[in-house]
Amino acid sequence: MRVALDATPLIGIRTGIGTFVDEIVRGLNSSVIDEDPINVIEYTLSVGARWRGETRGVWVPIPAGQAPTLWRRTKRPLIEKFTGNIDLVHGTNYLVPPSKAPRLVTVHDLSFVHDPVAAPAPVARFDRAVADAVQSGATIHALSNYVAEEIAQRYGAEKIVVVCPGVHIKSVQTSERDNAKDFILALGATVHRKRIPTLVQAFELVCEELKEMELYIVGPPGDDEGAVKAAIKKLPLSAQKRVLRIGRVDDLERDRLLADASLLAHPSEYEGFGLPVIEAMAARTPVITTTGGSLAEVAADAAVLVEPGDIHELATGILHILSSPETRKTLIEKGQVRAAEFSWESTTSGLINVYKDLAT
């Protein structure tokens, strides 16, 4: 089977979407369908990548920002012009090109709908792109049942499949506990919907009870970085000194922080999946998160869930976990069981089944 696949998310700084694409490309390249090897033909939809010499596979000479409009108006060019004949095309990042073959497009979340002010213009345009994909008959791939229901309601989509992403169960050398700090970890870009300022405010209440606890905010700056810094500055000086704003880290350090943390706090008001939650569970770290978006579905009963934006409930939940060894033990055990339900092998297998159904 020849599958054209958008590899653009693999270029540049790796994001969560890039990790998703990397894992499925690796899995597909080593898989077969009915004894027929899967031949992944990568394509790149980025003029900038072409200028920098960073394209993956074949280059589609259309700016990504203009592609949805061009495809909607002209239904051209067909992706086969660049890839040759294919059995299926998989748009891995909201956009899928015209094709004679069946078309699948991954919609990771609808954050551009929930937070349109914070969403940069290229991301906000994805709303029209998803609508176009639905109207043109493409099959939609969602990462959770929650997002699948959102897509059905917003766009009237009927052809939707759900295949969840995976997580690697890693054995990470943790720090020596005699020298290690006790810290709460927040992981991800400081975008508005992550509600990191809410966690900073809750941390002030936690500080009053746990005198040695620190807060590590790890990830690249996003549209809410200013609000995060402002929230930290409003803390009493003693609490300010216990908040570390750490930027992007490499994969090894990320895994180490997840394993060393006393707790992962993920106060987001909306997620299409919420990969840090499952990653923390796989690292044997207890989790507190919210009922926002798909988080309750993904975490199930393996995390403490609070209402998004409720500072006092978040602080109370954090204190309950950190002060109760029995609660920590239960969350860690349930978290390991829950994390084991998500593997990249299962993701690949699920997508292969979708490919088979679409291509027959």
C-alpha positions in Angstrom: 0.0 0.0 0.0 1.3 3.4 -1.0 0.3 6.1 1.6 1.0 9.8 1.0 1.6 11.4 4.5 2.1 15.0 5.5 5.5 15.1 7.2 5.6 18.8 7.7 5.2 18.6 11.5 8.6 16.7 11.6 10.4 19.9 10.4 11.9 22.3 12.9 11.3 22.3 16.7 9.5 19.1 17.6 6.0 19.7 19.0 3.4 17.2 20.3 2.0 16.9 16.8 5.6 16.3 15.5 6.0 13.5 18.0 2.7 11.9 16.9 3.8 12.0 13.2 7.2 10.7 14.0 5.8 7.7 15.9 3.3 6.7 13.2 5.8 7.1 10.4 8.2 4.8 12.3 5.4 2.3 12.9 4.0 2.3 9.4 7.4 1.9 7.7 7.8 -1.4 9.5 4.3 -2.7 8.9 2.5 -4.6 6.2 -1.2 -5.0 5.2 -2.1 -8.4 4.0 1.5 -9.2 3.3 1.9 -6.0 1.3 4.5 -3.6 2.9 3.3 -0.1 3.6 5.2 2.4 1.5 5.0 5.9 3.2 5.5 8.7 0.7 6.2 11.8 2.8 5.4 15.2 1.6 6.2 18.7 2.9 3.8 21.6 2.7 6.1 24.5 3.6 7.8 27.1 1.5 10.1 28.1 4.4 11.3 24.5 4.8 12.2 24.5 1.1 14.2 27.7 1.4 16.1 26.2 4.4 16.6 22.8 2.7 14.6 21.0 5.3 11.9 19.4 3.3 10.8 15.8 4.0 10.0 13.6 1.0 8.5 15.4 -1.9 7.8 19.2 -1.7 4.4 20.5 -2.5 5.1 24.1 -3.8 2.1 25.8 -2.0 2.4 27.9 1.2 0.6 26.1 4.0 -1.5 29.2 4.8 -2.8 29.4 1.2 -3.3 25.7 0.6 -6.9 25.5 2.1 -8.2 28.3 0.0 -6.6 27.0 -3.2 -7.8 23.5 -2.6 -11.3 24.7 -1.8 -11.6 26.8 -4.9 -9.9 24.7 -7.5 -9.7 21.1 -6.1 -6.2 21.2 -7.5 -3.4 20.3 -7.5 -4.0 16.6 -6.7 -1.4 15.2 -4.4 -0.6 12.5 -7.0 1.1 15.2 -9.1 3.9 15.1 -6.6 3.7 11.6 -5.1 2.7 9.5 -8.0 -0.2 7.0 -7.7 -1.2 6.3 -4.1 -3.8 4.2 -2.3 -4.5 6.8 0.4 -3.5 10.2 1.6 -3.2 11.1 5.3 -3.1 14.7 6.3 -1.6 14.6 9.7 -2.1 18.2 10.8 -5.7 19.5 10.0 -5.1 19.8 6.3 -5.5 17.2 3.6 -4.9 17.8 -0.1 -7.2 16.9 -3.0 -6.6 13.3 -4.3 -8.2 10.6 -6.4 -7.5 8.3 -3.5 -9.4 8.1 -0.1 -8.5 11.0 2.2 -7.9 10.9 6.0 -7.2 14.0 8.0 -6.1 14.1 11.7 -7.8 16.8 13.8 -5.9 17.0 17.0 -8.2 19.3 18.9 -10.5 22.3 18.4 -8.4 24.7 20.4 -8.8 27.4 17.7 -12.6 27.3 18.5 -12.2 27.4 22.3 -9.6 30.1 22.4 -9.8 32.0 19.1 -8.2 35.2 20.6 -5.1 33.3 21.6 -4.9 31.2 18.5 -2.5 32.6 15.9 -4.0 33.4 12.5 -2.7 30.3 10.7 -4.2 28.0 13.4 -7.5 29.9 13.4 -7.8 29.2 9.6 -7.9 25.5 10.4 -11.6 25.9 11.3 -12.4 26.5 7.7 -9.9 23.8 6.6 -11.6 21.2 8.8 -15.0 22.3 7.5 -13.7 21.9 3.9 -12.4 18.5 4.6 -15.7 17.3 6.0 -17.7 18.8 3.1 -15.4 17.3 0.5 -15.9 13.8 1.9 -12.6 13.2 3.8 -12.7 10.9 6.8 -11.8 12.7 10.0 -9.3 11.1 12.5 -9.8 12.3 16.1 -7.5 11.5 19.1 -10.3 11.1 21.6 -14.1 10.5 21.7 -14.5 14.0 23.2 -13.0 15.6 20.1 -14.9 13.3 17.8 -18.2 14.4 19.3 -17.1 18.1 19.0 -16.3 17.6 15.3 -19.6 15.9 14.7 -21.5 18.7 16.4 -19.6 21.6 14.8 -19.1 20.4 11.3 -21.9 17.8 10.9 -19.2 15.2 10.2 -20.3 11.6 10.0 -17.1 9.9 8.8 -15.1 10.0 12.0 -12.7 7.5 13.4 -11.0 7.6 16.9 -7.4 6.4 17.3 -5.6 7.5 20.4 -1.9 8.4 20.5 0.5 6.3 22.6 3.1 6.7 25.2 6.4 5.0 25.8 6.9 3.3 29.1 10.5 4.4 29.9 12.9 3.4 32.6 14.5 6.7 33.7 17.2 7.1 36.3 15.7 9.4 38.9 17.6 11.8 41.1 18.9 10.6 44.5 16.1 11.5 46.8 18.5 12.6 49.6 19.6 15.5 47.4 16.5 16.0 45.2 14.0 18.8 45.6 10.3 18.1 46.1 8.5 19.8 43.3 5.2 20.1 41.4 5.6 19.9 37.7 3.7 21.8 35.0 4.6 20.7 31.5 3.8 22.4 28.2 3.8 25.7 26.4 2.4 28.6 28.3 -0.7 29.0 26.1 -3.8 30.6 27.5 -5.9 27.4 27.6 -3.3 25.7 29.8 -4.2 28.1 32.7 -0.8 28.1 34.3 -1.5 31.3 36.2 -4.3 29.4 38.0 -1.7 26.9 39.1 0.6 29.7 40.3 -2.2 31.1 42.4 -3.0 27.7 43.8 0.7 27.2 44.6 0.6 30.2 47.0 -2.0 28.3 49.1 0.1 25.1 48.9 3.2 27.0 50.1 1.4 27.8 53.3 1.2 24.1 54.2 4.2 22.6 52.5 7.3 24.7 53.3 9.8 22.9 51.1 7.7 22.3 48.0 8.7 24.0 44.7 6.9 24.6 41.4 8.6 23.9 38.1 7.0 25.4 35.0 8.6 23.6 32.0 8.0 24.4 28.3 8.4 27.0 25.7 6.8 30.4 26.1 3.3 30.8 24.6 0.7 33.5 24.3 0.1 33.5 28.1 3.8 33.9 29.1 3.2 37.4 30.3 0.3 36.4 32.5 2.4 33.6 33.9 5.2 36.0 34.8 2.7 38.5 36.3 1.1 35.8 38.4 4.5 34.8 39.8 5.4 38.4 40.6 2.2 38.7 42.6 3.3 35.9 45.0 4.9 36.7 48.3 8.7 36.9 47.9 9.2 33.6 49.8 6.9 31.8 47.4 8.4 33.5 44.3 11.7 32.0 45.1 10.2 28.5 45.0 8.8 28.9 41.4 11.2 27.9 38.6 10.3 28.9 35.1 12.2 26.5 32.9 12.0 26.7 29.1 12.1 23.9 26.6 14.1 20.9 27.6 15.4 17.9 25.6 13.6 14.5 25.8 16.0 13.0 28.4 15.6 15.9 30.8 11.8 15.9 30.2 11.6 12.3 31.1 13.7 12.9 34.2 11.6 15.7 35.4 8.4 13.6 34.9 10.0 10.8 36.9 11.4 13.1 39.7 8.3 15.2 40.2 6.2 14.8 43.4 3.1 15.5 41.2 2.1 16.6 37.7 -0.3 19.4 37.8 -2.1 19.9 34.5 -4.7 22.7 35.0 -5.7 23.1 31.3 -9.3 24.1 30.6 -9.3 22.3 27.2 -7.3 19.4 25.7 -7.9 17.2 22.7 -6.0 14.5 24.4 -3.5 15.6 27.1 -0.4 13.6 26.5 1.5 14.9 29.6 -1.1 13.3 31.8 -0.4 9.8 30.4 3.3 10.4 30.3 3.3 11.2 34.0 1.3 8.1 34.8 3.8 6.0 32.8 6.6 7.6 34.8 4.9 6.6 38.1 4.1 10.2 39.0 0.6 11.1 40.4 -1.5 13.5 38.5 -4.0 16.2 39.2 -5.8 17.7 36.2 -9.2 19.1 35.3 -12.4 18.0 33.6 -11.7 20.3 30.7 -12.0 18.8 27.2 -10.9 15.2 26.9 -8.9 15.1 30.1 -11.5 13.3 32.2 -11.9 10.7 29.4 -8.1 10.2 29.1 -7.3 10.2 32.8 -10.3 8.1 33.8 -10.1 7.2 37.5 -6.2 7.4 37.6 -6.0 11.1 38.5 -7.6 13.7 40.8 -9.9 15.8 38.7 -11.0 19.4 39.5 -13.0 22.0 37.7 -11.0 24.2 35.3 -10.1 27.6 36.8 -11.0 26.7 40.4 -8.0 27.9 42.4 -9.1 26.6 45.8 -10.2 23.2 44.5 -6.9 22.8 42.7 -4.9 23.7 45.8 -7.0 21.4 48.0 -6.5 18.5 45.5 -2.7 19.1 45.4 -2.5 19.2 49.2 -4.6 16.0 49.5 -2.3 14.1 47.1 1.0 15.3 48.6 -0.1 14.8 52.2 -1.6 11.3 51.8 0.8 8.5 51.1 -2.2 6.1 50.5 -3.7 8.5 47.9 -0.3 8.8 46.2 0.1 5.0 46.1 -3.3 4.5 44.7 -2.9 7.1 42.0 0.5 5.7 41.0 -0.9 2.2 40.7 -3.9 3.2 38.7 -1.8 5.5 36.6 0.5 2.6 35.5 -2.5 0.5 34.5 -4.0 3.4 32.6 -0.8 4.3 30.8 -0.4 0.7 29.7 -3.6 1.1 27.7 -1.9 3.6 25.4 1.0 2.4 23.2 2.3 3.6 19.8 2.0 0.1 18.6 -1.8 0.3 19.2 -1.9 3.6 17.5 -0.2 2.3 14.4 -2.4 -0.8 14.4 -5.5 1.3 14.7 -4.5 3.6 11.8 -3.6 0.6 9.7 -7.1 -0.8 10.2 -8.5 2.6 9.2 -6.3 2.6 6.1 -7.5 -0.8 5.1 -11.1 0.1 5.5 -10.7 3.3 3.4 -8.7 1.7 0.7 -10.9 -1.2 0.0 
